[in-house]
Amino acid sequence: MADASPADTRVLMVESSEKIASQAWHVQRAHFYLASMRRFADELRVDGFEVVYRRSNSFRVALREHRAEFPDDAVVATEPNSWRARLLLDELGVETVASNQFLCHHRDFTNWVNSRKSAGYKTFKMEDFYRWQRQRLGYLMDGDQPVTGRWNYDAENREPPPKDGHDRWASPLVDPLDDLDHDVLAALPDTCTGQSPTGVWATSREGALRRLRHFVDHHLAVFGPHEDAMLSANWHLAHSLLSPYLNNGLLLPSEVCDAVQAAYDTGAVDIASAEGFVRQIIGWREYVWGLYWMSMPEYRDENALGADMPLPPLFTGGDTKMNCMSCTLRGIDDYAWAHHIQRLMVLGNFALTAGVEPRAFLDWMSRVFVDAAEWVMVPNVVGMALYADGGRMATKPYASGGAYIDKMSDYCKGCSYDRKKRVGDDACPFTTLYWDFLLRHADQFVRNPRIATQVRAAQKLADADAVRERATAVRVALRAGTL
Ligand code: SF4
């Protein structure tokens, strides 16, 4: 509540031990949320607020205690970001006010979808929503038209990694841990996974603002071209690393987009990078947010392709000879982070084509990423990555073999597997599983114009039986942790 005043507002904050112990969280994720909360409480006190910081079993218990101690207080919260939290607040009779963490309220998103349907459109694509947002919010606009006459620079922003100069991108800011950080870490359960925090992730408003400035000054101008590239020796490239702050409220989407607009206006960055970044914030982020609220609660449990493999051990610390998976999982272990293509085309693609049960994969993704939130993970994992919603979010399954990963990364050069092979002991598991996926789901996708050509190619394979046999061996090795 941005307009709250210390004169008439007492702030209640709750640290729930049940929530902290409910999952084997990545330690950097757990630390990030708890340290951010404790620092925010301190900042509010400095601003003159009385903060009641309760460490309790659950939010429900904490609220009961609070109401008993302050029976005359009206409890008001900003609208929560998850379906379950909203149900809980409704049940507990907590009044809510609109949040400023999103620029399009999910009610307005639903109205936009309905207006599209009323106008005769059968689909409500992200690109159409993004253009509506640009017009409504005015970013990179000249009147109601895009400032350069073009809406989208995606085509310029899909370059593979450069051949050399893999250290060309400025390093992320790092702040030393302080006593508050060490107190938080000491309080975390030993079920937490991953490497301890190194100070890459800020846990204060001031630190988040510095990182926004660092991104705009050092990364934004080169953000676009290689935003889909992956490198084994560089985990951040030109990515903003701002999603944790946008998702926990240390930064607002409006101030991030304002900073990008200002950099474009002064000529510090070109349109391709500015547009590519603004699209992520006011386009994808808000589209996913709206879709989440339109589709819950059923969305979380959908499994349209009937995938039933338990989460393979390589996701939880097991070894793998697949270099792309090994590099991506090592990055997650080190930083609780991977960029969107690593999430979609390495982790998600593998889970999709191997047939990993969506809920198991969703739960894992939600535990290990510093920026994870249910509203972003459910549509991106269940819908986009695993096609478990039957195509509501994506018009085709994002399945690919080793060729895509080879084009967009340097992973395949250091791998035990041969990305060109689909059969044989050294065949790339991605390539094998990709063709097997097309064969297994041919009936479902052969009439989908975006993937029908690939399905028909799979149906004509002379070695289809050998592909199926190799895919079975891959799945056995995957479960055994020997792939
Ligand atoms: Fe990954 Fe296959 Fe390339 Fe190895 S060859 S890095 S498994 S895509």
Residues whose N, C-alpha, C, O or C-beta is under 5 A from the ligand:
A	BS01	SF4	M322 N323 C324 G402 I405 Y411 C412 C415 Y417 D418 R419 C428 P429 F430
